[in-house]
Amino acid sequence: MGLSQVGESYENDKNFFDLSLLDTQKGGDVCVSRTSVAIFGDEHLVLDSNRTFRMIYSKGNGNQILSLLEMREFYDEDGSYICTIRNVDGNDPAFGTAMISTVTPVDKATNVNYKIFVPGPVRKQYIYSPNTTPIQEQAKGLVDLAKVGELDIDTSLDFQLSLDGDNTEPMDKLAQWAATVRDKYPLWSKNVVSYLRMGDFRDKRIHNGTNLTGDHTLRASEFVPLSNYRVSLVTTGKIFDPAMAGGAHETKFRTPLLVDSKPGNYSPFLLAYGHNIVLTQLGIDKVHSDYGGVPMKIAPGSRMENGATPVVDSTNLNRTLALVSSFFYAPEAVESVVKTTPKILAFGGQRKFKAVLPGRK
C-alpha cells in the first residue's frame, strides 16, 4: 500500500480538521478523518475542551465519500476515560448503534466496562463528508454522542484487570463478548477494521504534522516520530478486529504477514511508558494537552515546546492507555509499565525544554 495524503484542511488554531488519505499505488477509496468544529458543538468552546476529541471517519471515491463512524473521546486528570464510537453507515441495519468503553484506574487494578447502546426510532440515511452540521441534526432520532449513555443498553460487560495478578479469566470473558458483538454487527465491525487499518501507519509518516527528524527546529513534530495516539484505536481493536485482538505476539512462523495485529495502533504508548522514552511521552502529552480551541488560546504550546502547563494534564491518561495497551495486546509489558516512573513528571510548568540537533546551538 502506498498511503499518501491527498488533502488537508485546518481550523483557525492550525490544528488539522480534515485529513484525506489515498492508496496511490493501488488507487481505490479515499479515507477521511474529520475533526471540524461543526461536529464538535459547544464542547469546543469550554475552558477544558482539550479533554474532548471528536472525529468522523469516512470512506469513498472522490465524488461521494460516505461517513461510517462517529467518535468521541473524553478523559479526566486521574487517567480515567470514556470512548464512544457510533455506527453511522447508511447501508447498515444497525445504523445509530453505539459502543461506549469506560476505563477507570483504581488501586492495583484497572476497571473496564463496555456497553452497546441502541437508538430509539431513527431515520436511517446516508451521511456524506464533508460534514457541515452535527450528525444528530442530519439523522433525526439520534442524540449527541455525549448523551448516548442515556439510551437503552443492548449488551454490556464489566471486568477488572489486576496490575500484579492473573488476568486470564477477565480476558477470556472479553474475547467471548467481543465475538458475539462481531457476529451481531458484521458491517459495523468491518468499518471499524478499516479505520484501524488506516490508523496503523506503523513507521510510515504521511503528513507534515508527523514528519521524522528534519530541518525545522521549531516544529515539535520534527523530534517525535509519532502518528497514532487515539483512545479509540486502543479500545475498539480488542472488540471489532480479531487479528488485532490477538496481540503483538500473535503471528505465524512461516507466514508472519498472515495475521495483521496492527501494532502501530498501540505501540507508541508501550514505547513511552514501558520503556520510559521521555521524548515520546512529551509528544503524546503535546497531542492530548494542547488540542486546539480555548485551551490553546489560554496556554499555547506544550511542555515539549515551551514548558507550558497544560490546562488539563493528560499524563495519567497516557499511562492508563499504556496499561490498557499492555493488558490487551502485549501482556508481557504490564510489569514494565507498572514499575516505570514516567520521566515526563520532571517537566513541570516552569521547566523549559529545548531540543537541539547535532551541530546547532
DRENTOR-541810 format. One record per residue: x, y negated, z negated of N, C-alpha, C in turn. Coordinates in steps of 0.1 Angstrom, whole numbers, padded with zeros to 4 digits, always signed. Example, Ala and Ser with C-alpha at 12.3 -4.5 7.8 and 13.67 -1.06 7.14 Angstrom:
DRENTOR-541810
+0132+0057-0078+0123+0045-0078+0132+0033-0078+0128+0022-0071+0137+0011-0071+0129+0000-0079
//
This chain:
DRENTOR-541810
+0008+0012+0000+0000+0000+0000+0009-0012+0000+0006-0022+0009+0013-0035+0009+0004-0046+0004+0002-0046-0009-0008-0055-0015-0002-0069-0015-0009-0078-0009-0004-0092-0008-0015-0102-0011-0011-0114-0016-0020-0124-0018-0024-0131-0005-0037-0132-0003-0042-0139+0009-0050-0151+0006-0052-0155-0007-0060-0166-0010-0059-0169-0025-0060-0182-0028-0059-0186-0042-0066-0200-0044-0071-0202-0056-0077-0215-0059-0074-0218-0074-0074-0230-0078-0070-0234-0092-0081-0243-0098-0082-0242-0111-0090-0251-0119-0082-0264-0120-0088-0274-0126-0081-0287-0128-0070-0286-0138-0069-0275-0146-0058-0274-0155-0047-0265-0149-0048-0262-0136-0038-0255-0129-0038-0240-0131-0048-0235-0139-0049-0220-0140-0056-0214-0128-0052-0202-0125-0059-0195-0114-0074-0193-0117-0083-0195-0108-0097-0191-0110-0101-0182-0098-0093-0181-0088-0097-0172-0077-0084-0167-0071-0083-0154-0071-0071-0147-0066-0076-0136-0056-0072-0137-0043-0077-0127-0033-0065-0119-0029-0067-0106-0029-0056-0096-0026-0060-0088-0014-0051-0084-0005-0054-0076+0006-0042-0066+0009-0046-0054+0013-0035-0044+0017-0031-0048+0031-0020-0055+0033-0016-0060+0046-0010-0049+0055-0007-0037+0049-0002-0026+0057-0014-0018+0063-0024-0015+0055-0035-0007+0060-0047-0015+0063-0048-0027+0059-0060-0035+0061-0071-0031+0051-0083-0033+0055-0094-0029+0046-0100-0041+0039-0105-0038+0027-0113-0048+0019-0104-0057+0012-0109-0069+0010-0103-0079+0001-0108-0078-0013-0099-0077-0023-0102-0077-0037-0101-0091-0043-0111-0095-0050-0111-0109-0055-0113-0108-0070-0105-0114-0078-0108-0117-0092-0110-0131-0094-0121-0135-0101-0125-0149-0102-0128-0153-0116-0123-0164-0121-0125-0168-0134-0130-0183-0135-0138-0186-0126-0143-0200-0124-0151-0205-0137-0150-0218-0139-0158-0224-0150-0173-0222-0147-0176-0221-0134-0190-0219-0130-0196-0207-0137-0188-0196-0140-0193-0184-0146-0190-0184-0161-0182-0194-0166-0178-0194-0180-0188-0200-0189-0196-0209-0184-0206-0215-0192-0200-0224-0203-0208-0226-0213-0203-0235-0224-0191-0230-0232-0188-0217-0231-0176-0212-0238-0163-0219-0234-0163-0224-0222-0151-0231-0217-0149-0244-0223-0159-0250-0230-0158-0263-0235-0156-0264-0250-0154-0253-0257-0152-0253-0271-0138-0254-0275-0134-0258-0287-0121-0260-0291-0112-0248-0290-0118-0236-0293-0111-0224-0293-0114-0215-0281-0116-0221-0269-0120-0213-0258-0109-0204-0252-0097-0206-0257-0087-0196-0253-0089-0182-0258-0098-0181-0268-0102-0167-0273-0110-0160-0263-0116-0166-0254-0125-0160-0244-0120-0160-0230-0121-0149-0224-0117-0148-0210-0129-0141-0202-0133-0147-0191-0143-0142-0183-0138-0140-0168-0143-0129-0162-0139-0127-0148-0149-0119-0141-0150-0121-0128-0158-0113-0119-0149-0106-0109-0151-0093-0107-0143-0085-0098-0152-0082-0086-0147-0086-0074-0155-0084-0061-0146-0077-0051-0153-0071-0041-0145-0064-0031-0154-0064-0018-0147-0065-0007-0154-0065+0006-0145-0071+0017-0151-0072+0029-0144-0078+0040-0144-0093+0039-0137-0100+0048-0135-0114+0047-0148-0122+0047-0158-0116+0054-0171-0124+0056-0181-0121+0045-0180-0109+0038-0190-0105+0029-0183-0098+0017-0181-0105+0007-0174-0099-0005-0184-0097-0016-0186-0085-0019-0197-0081-0029-0191-0081-0043-0198-0088-0052-0194-0087-0067-0198-0074-0072-0189-0067-0080-0191-0054-0085-0191-0054-0100-0182-0061-0107-0181-0061-0121-0180-0075-0127-0186-0077-0139-0185-0089-0146-0179-0086-0160-0169-0094-0164-0162-0090-0176-0161-0102-0186-0161-0099-0199-0159-0109-0209-0150-0103-0220-0140-0110-0224-0131-0106-0235-0131-0117-0245-0131-0113-0258-0131-0122-0269-0123-0117-0281-0115-0125-0287-0107-0120-0298-0107-0129-0310-0103-0123-0321-0102-0131-0334-0087-0130-0338-0083-0140-0346-0069-0140-0350-0064-0128-0359-0074-0120-0364-0070-0108-0372-0066-0097-0362-0068-0099-0349-0064-0088-0340-0076-0080-0335-0088-0083-0340-0100-0076-0335-0104-0082-0322-0111-0074-0314-0116-0079-0301-0128-0072-0296-0135-0079-0287-0147-0073-0281-0145-0075-0266-0147-0064-0258-0146-0064-0244-0159-0059-0238-0165-0067-0229-0178-0064-0223-0176-0063-0208-0181-0052-0202-0180-0051-0187-0194-0047-0182-0199-0054-0172-0212-0052-0167-0212-0048-0152-0220-0039-0149-0222-0034-0136-0231-0044-0128-0226-0050-0118-0234-0060-0110-0234-0056-0095-0232-0043-0093-0232-0038-0079-0246-0036-0074-0251-0044-0064-0264-0043-0060-0268-0030-0053-0258-0021-0050-0260-0008-0045-0263+0003-0055-0261-0001-0068-0261+0009-0079-0275+0008-0086-0282+0020-0087-0294+0020-0095-0292+0015-0110-0280+0017-0115-0277+0013-0128-0272-0002-0129-0276-0010-0119-0274-0024-0119-0278-0031-0132-0268-0039-0138-0271-0046-0151-0267-0038-0163-0264-0025-0162-0259-0018-0173-0245-0023-0178-0243-0023-0191-0230-0029-0196-0224-0020-0207-0211-0021-0208-0204-0014-0219-0197-0024-0227-0198-0023-0240-0191-0031-0250-0181-0022-0258-0169-0026-0258-0159-0019-0266-0154-0029-0277-0155-0024-0289-0151-0033-0301-0139-0026-0308-0129-0033-0311-0117-0027-0318-0114-0036-0330-0113-0030-0342-0110-0037-0354-0099-0031-0362-0088-0038-0364-0077-0032-0372-0081-0032-0387-0079-0022-0394-0081-0021-0408-0069-0015-0415-0069-0013-0428-0057-0008-0435-0053+0006-0430-0042+0007-0424-0036+0020-0419-0045+0027-0409-0053+0020-0402-0062+0026-0392-0067+0015-0382-0073+0020-0372-0080+0011-0362-0093+0017-0359-0104+0009-0361-0118+0013-0359-0121+0009-0344-0127+0019-0337-0131+0017-0323-0146+0021-0321-0152+0012-0314-0167+0015-0311-0169+0012-0296-0176+0021-0289-0181+0019-0276-0196+0020-0275-0202+0011-0268-0217+0012-0266-0221+0009-0252-0230+0016-0247-0236+0014-0234-0250+0007-0236-0252-0004-0230-0264-0011-0231-0272-0012-0217-0285-0010-0218-0293-0010-0206-0301-0023-0206-0303-0029-0195-0311-0042-0194-0326-0038-0195-0334-0048-0197-0348-0047-0196-0352-0048-0181-0364-0051-0178-0368-0053-0164-0359-0063-0157-0352-0059-0147-0343-0068-0140-0344-0066-0125-0343-0077-0117-0344-0076-0103-0330-0073-0097-0328-0061-0093-0315-0057-0087-0313-0065-0074-0301-0070-0072-0298-0077-0059-0283-0077-0057-0280-0081-0044-0266-0082-0041-0261-0096-0045-0249-0096-0051-0243-0109-0056-0230-0110-0049-0227-0121-0043-0215-0122-0034-0206-0133-0040-0193-0131-0037-0182-0140-0041-0180-0149-0029-0177-0162-0031-0176-0169-0044-0189-0171-0052-0188-0170-0065-0200-0172-0073-0200-0187-0078-0210-0194-0075-0211-0208-0079-0220-0210-0091-0228-0200-0095-0237-0200-0106-0235-0188-0115-0238-0188-0127-0237-0176-0136-0245-0164-0131-0240-0152-0133-0247-0140-0128-0261-0139-0133-0264-0143-0146-0277-0141-0151-0287-0151-0145-0282-0161-0138-0291-0171-0131-0294-0166-0117-0285-0157-0112-0288-0151-0099-0296-0139-0099-0295-0131-0110-0303-0118-0111-0312-0120-0123-0324-0123-0120-0334-0126-0131-0336-0113-0140-0336-0115-0152-0337-0104-0162-0325-0100-0169-0313-0105-0163-0300-0103-0170-0298-0114-0180-0290-0111-0191-0287-0121-0201-0272-0124-0199-0268-0135-0206-0254-0139-0206-0246-0127-0213-0234-0125-0208-0226-0114-0213-0224-0115-0229-0224-0127-0234-0222-0129-0248-0234-0124-0256-0245-0121-0249-0258-0117-0256-0261-0102-0252-0252-0095-0245-0255-0082-0241-0258-0073-0254-0251-0075-0265-0252-0067-0277-0266-0067-0283-0274-0076-0278-0288-0077-0283-0298-0067-0276-0293-0061-0265-0301-0052-0257-0302-0038-0263-0310-0030-0257-0312-0016-0261-0300-0008-0258-0296+0001-0268-0284+0009-0267-0288+0022-0260-0281+0026-0249-0283+0039-0242-0275+0050-0249-0262+0047-0252-0254+0057-0259-0242+0050-0266-0237+0056-0277-0226+0049-0284-0217+0059-0290-0205+0055-0294-0195+0063-0300-0187+0055-0310-0186+0060-0322-0177+0053-0333-0166+0063-0337-0154+0058-0338-0143+0067-0344-0132+0058-0349-0124+0064-0357-0113+0057-0364-0100+0064-0360-0089+0056-0356-0076+0062-0353-0066+0058-0364-0060+0068-0369-0051+0067-0380-0037+0062-0376-0031+0053-0383-0017+0049-0380-0007+0059-0383-0010+0068-0392+0000+0078-0397-0006+0092-0398-0017+0095-0392-0023+0108-0393-0026+0114-0379-0033+0126-0379-0036+0133-0367-0049+0127-0361-0048+0124-0348-0060+0118-0342-0066+0127-0331-0063+0140-0332-0067+0149-0322-0083+0149-0321-0089+0150-0333-0104+0151-0333-0111+0139-0327-0107+0126-0331-0114+0115-0325-0111+0113-0310-0099+0117-0306-0095+0115-0292-0103+0126-0283-0105+0137-0289-0113+0148-0282-0128+0143-0281-0133+0137-0291-0147+0131-0291-0148+0120-0280-0138+0112-0279-0137+0101-0269-0137+0107-0255-0129+0117-0253-0128+0123-0240-0142+0129-0236-0148+0136-0245-0161+0142-0242-0172+0131-0239-0172+0120-0247-0181+0110-0244-0179+0103-0231-0166+0101-0228-0163+0094-0215-0167+0102-0203-0166+0116-0204-0170+0124-0193-0185+0123-0191-0193+0122-0202-0208+0120-0200-0211+0107-0193-0203+0097-0197-0205+0083-0191-0202+0084-0176-0191+0090-0172-0188+0091-0158-0198+0099-0150-0203+0109-0156-0213+0118-0149-0226+0110-0147-0230+0102-0157-0243+0094-0156-0242+0082-0147-0229+0076-0146-0228+0064-0139-0216+0065-0129-0218+0073-0118-0207+0076-0109-0203+0064-0101-0212+0056-0096-0208+0044-0087-0201+0034-0096-0207+0031-0108-0201+0022-0117-0186+0026-0120-0184+0039-0123-0171+0044-0126-0162+0042-0114-0167+0045-0102-0158+0043-0090-0154+0028-0089-0163+0019-0091-0159+0005-0090-0149+0001-0101-0150+0007-0113-0140+0004-0123-0126+0009-0120-0126+0021-0114-0113+0027-0109-0107+0018-0099-0115+0012-0090-0110+0003-0080-0103-0009-0087-0110-0015-0097-0105-0026-0105-0092-0022-0112-0091-0010-0118-0079-0006-0125-0068-0004-0115-0071+0001-0103-0060+0003-0093-0055-0011-0089-0063-0021-0087-0058-0034-0084-0050-0040-0096-0054-0037-0108-0047-0043-0119-0034-0037-0121-0031-0025-0116-0019-0018-0119-0009-0022-0108-0003-0034-0109+0006-0039-0099+0020-0032-0101+0022-0025-0112+0035-0020-0115+0046-0030-0114+0056-0028-0107+0067-0038-0106+0066-0046-0094+0055-0047-0087+0053-0055-0075+0045-0067-0078+0052-0079-0078+0045-0091-0081+0040-0097-0068+0028-0103-0069+0022-0107-0056+0017-0121-0056+0019-0129-0067+0016-0143-0066+0026-0151-0074+0026-0164-0072+0036-0172-0078+0035-0175-0092+0025-0169-0098+0023-0170-0113+0031-0159-0120+0036-0149-0113+0043-0138-0119+0055-0134-0111+0063-0144-0107+0075-0141-0099+0086-0135-0109+0095-0128-0103+0106-0124-0110+0116-0135-0111+0127-0134-0119+0136-0145-0121+0140-0152-0109+0139-0165-0109+0142-0173-0097+0149-0186-0101+0147-0196-0093+0154-0209-0094+0147-0219-0102+0134-0217-0105+0127-0228-0111+0127-0226-0127+0137-0233-0133+0140-0230-0147+0128-0235-0156+0120-0244-0151+0109-0249-0160+0096-0241-0158+0096-0231-0150+0084-0223-0148+0086-0211-0157+0077-0209-0167+0078-0198-0176+0078-0185-0169+0070-0183-0158+0068-0170-0152+0081-0165-0146+0091-0174-0144+0104-0170-0138+0111-0161-0148+0108-0162-0161+0115-0154-0171+0107-0142-0176+0095-0140-0171+0087-0130-0177+0081-0121-0165+0087-0110-0162+0081-0101-0152+0069-0094-0157+0058-0101-0157+0046-0096-0164+0034-0100-0155+0025-0090-0152+0013-0094-0145+0000-0089-0151+0001-0078-0159-0011-0072-0165-0012-0074-0180-0023-0081-0184-0024-0085-0198-0039-0085-0202-0048-0079-0194-0062-0080-0197-0066-0069-0206-0074-0072-0216-0080-0063-0225-0088-0052-0218-0095-0056-0207-0104-0047-0200-0097-0036-0193-0084-0038-0189-0076-0028-0183-0073-0017-0192-0071-0020-0205-0067-0011-0215-0080-0003-0220-0091-0010-0222-0102-0004-0228-0111+0005-0218-0111+0000-0206-0120+0008-0196-0113+0020-0190-0100+0020-0189-0093+0031-0183-0096+0044-0190-0097+0044-0203-0099+0057-0210-0113+0062-0208-0122+0054-0204-0136+0058-0202-0139+0062-0188-0135+0053-0178-0140+0055-0165-0130+0062-0155-0118+0063-0159-0108+0068-0150-0101+0081-0156-0105+0093-0152-0099+0105-0158-0084+0106-0156-0079+0100-0144-0065+0101-0141-0057+0092-0151-0062+0080-0153-0055+0071-0162-0057+0075-0176-0068+0081-0179-0071+0086-0193-0061+0097-0197-0056+0104-0188-0046+0115-0191-0034+0109-0198-0031+0097-0196-0019+0091-0203-0007+0090-0195+0003+0083-0200+0015+0081-0193+0023+0093-0190+0022+0103-0199+0029+0116-0198+0023+0126-0189+0011+0123-0184+0003+0133-0176+0008+0132-0162+0015+0143-0157+0019+0144-0143+0021+0158-0139+0024+0160-0127+0026+0174-0121+0041+0175-0118+0047+0187-0121+0061+0188-0120+0065+0187-0105+0058+0194-0096+0062+0194-0082+0055+0183-0074+0044+0177-0079+0037+0167-0072+0034+0155-0082+0044+0148-0086+0042+0138-0097+0032+0127-0092+0031+0124-0080+0022+0114-0075+0007+0118-0074+0005+0131-0077-0009+0136-0076-0018+0130-0086-0013+0127-0098-0021+0121-0109-0017+0106-0111-0026+0097-0108-0022+0083-0110-0027+0077-0123-0017+0077-0132-0020+0073-0146-0020+0058-0148-0017+0051-0137-0017+0036-0137-0010+0030-0149+0003+0033-0151+0010+0028-0163+0011+0013-0164+0010+0006-0153+0012-0008-0153+0001-0015-0161-0011-0009-0163-0022-0015-0170-0020-0016-0185-0010-0008-0190-0008-0008-0205+0006-0009-0209+0015-0007-0200+0030-0007-0204+0035-0020-0209+0030-0032-0204+0035-0044-0209+0034-0045-0224+0022-0040-0230+0020-0041-0244+0030-0031-0252+0032-0020-0246+0041-0010-0252+0055-0015-0252+0059-0021-0241+0073-0027-0240+0075-0038-0250+0065-0047-0251+0066-0058-0260+0066-0054-0275+0057-0045-0279+0056-0042-0293+0061-0029-0297+0064-0020-0288+0070-0007-0291+0085-0009-0291+0091-0016-0282+0105-0018-0281+0109-0032-0286+0099-0040-0290+0102-0053-0296+0110-0063-0287+0106-0063-0274+0112-0072-0264+0105-0086-0266+0112-0095-0272+0106-0107-0276+0102-0116-0264+0110-0115-0253+0106-0123-0241+0093-0119-0236+0090-0106-0236+0077-0101-0231+0066-0105-0241+0069-0104-0254+0060-0109-0264+0056-0123-0262+0066-0132-0259+0063-0146-0257+0055-0148-0244+0057-0139-0234+0050-0140-0222+0035-0137-0224+0032-0126-0231+0018-0123-0233+0012-0133-0242+0020-0138-0252+0014-0149-0261+0010-0161-0253+0018-0165-0243+0015-0176-0234+0002-0174-0227+0000-0162-0222-0012-0159-0214-0024-0160-0222-0024-0155-0235-0036-0155-0243-0038-0168-0251-0027-0175-0253-0028-0186-0262-0030-0200-0256-0027-0201-0243-0029-0214-0236-0038-0213-0224-0048-0204-0225-0057-0202-0214-0066-0214-0211-0061-0224-0204-0068-0235-0199-0078-0242-0208-0086-0250-0202-0097-0257-0209-0093-0266-0220-0101-0267-0230-0099-0276-0241-0086-0273-0249-0083-0260-0252-0070-0257-0259-0058-0262-0252-0058-0261-0238-0047-0266-0231-0045-0281-0232-0056-0288-0233-0055-0303-0235-0050-0306-0249-0054-0299-0259-0051-0302-0273-0036-0298-0275-0032-0286-0271-0018-0281-0273-0013-0276-0260-0009-0284-0251-0004-0279-0238+0009-0271-0240+0011-0261-0232+0023-0253-0232+0021-0241-0241+0032-0236-0246+0032-0223-0254+0044-0223-0262+0045-0212-0271+0057-0210-0279+0069-0209-0270+0068-0202-0258+0079-0199-0249+0084-0212-0242+0074-0221-0238+0078-0232-0230+0082-0244-0238+0075-0247-0249+0078-0260-0256+0076-0259-0271+0074-0247-0276+0073-0245-0290+0059-0249-0296+0049-0250-0287+0036-0254-0291+0029-0244-0300+0022-0248-0310+0015-0239-0318+0001-0236-0312-0002-0224-0310-0015-0220-0303-0027-0225-0311-0037-0229-0304-0049-0233-0311-0055-0221-0318-0055-0209-0312-0058-0197-0318-0047-0187-0315-0040-0182-0325-0029-0173-0323-0033-0159-0318-0027-0154-0308-0030-0141-0302-0020-0130-0306-0011-0133-0315-0001-0123-0319-0007-0110-0324-0017-0111-0333-0023-0099-0338-0031-0091-0327-0038-0099-0318-0045-0093-0307-0035-0084-0299-0024-0090-0295-0015-0083-0286-0009-0071-0293-0007-0072-0306-0002-0060-0313-0013-0049-0314-0025-0053-0316-0036-0044-0315-0037-0037-0302-0035-0045-0291-0036-0039-0278-0024-0029-0276-0013-0032-0282-0002-0022-0281-0005-0009-0288-0012-0011-0300-0016+0001-0307-0026+0010-0299-0036+0003-0294-0046+0010-0286-0040+0016-0274-0031+0009-0267-0024+0015-0256-0016+0028-0259-0010+0027-0271-0002+0039-0275-0012+0050-0279-0023+0047-0287-0032+0058-0290-0038+0064-0278-0042+0056-0268-0049+0061-0256-0040+0068-0246-0028+0062-0244-0021+0066-0232-0006+0071-0235-0001+0067-0247+0013+0071-0250+0014+0074-0265+0008+0085-0270+0007+0087-0284+0021+0088-0291+0031+0092-0283+0045+0092-0289+0050+0079-0293+0044+0068-0288+0048+0055-0291+0041+0048-0303+0032+0055-0309+0024+0050-0320+0033+0046-0332+0042+0055-0336+0051+0053-0347+0060+0041-0345+0065+0039-0333+0074+0028-0330+0066+0015-0331+0054+0014-0325+0046+0002-0326+0042-0002-0340+0039+0009-0348+0035+0006-0362+0047+0001-0370+0059+0006-0368+0070+0002-0376+0077-0011-0371+0074-0015-0360+0080-0027-0354+0075-0040-0360+0084-0049-0365+0081-0062-0369+0083-0071-0358+0072-0077-0351+0074-0084-0339+0083-0096-0341+0093-0097-0332+0103-0108-0333+0096-0122-0329+0085-0122-0323+0078-0134-0320+0074-0142-0332+0073-0135-0344+0069-0141-0356+0079-0152-0360+0091-0151-0355+0102-0161-0358+0100-0174-0351+0091-0173-0340+0089-0185-0332+0076-0193-0337+0078-0201-0347+0067-0209-0352+0065-0221-0344+0056-0229-0348+0052-0241-0341+0063-0251-0340+0073-0251-0349+0083-0261-0349+0096-0257-0342+0097-0244-0339+0109-0239-0333+0108-0240-0318+0118-0245-0312+0119-0247-0297+0126-0235-0291+0121-0231-0280+0127-0220-0272+0131-0225-0259+0144-0224-0255+0148-0228-0242+0156-0217-0235+0150-0213-0224+0157-0202-0216+0166-0208-0206+0179-0204-0205+0189-0210-0196+0195-0198-0188+0194-0199-0175+0200-0189-0166+0215-0190-0167+0223-0180-0164+0237-0180-0164+0243-0191-0155+0252-0199-0160+0258-0209-0152+0251-0222-0153+0240-0223-0161+0232-0235-0162+0232-0240-0176+0231-0253-0178+0231-0259-0191+0217-0265-0194
//
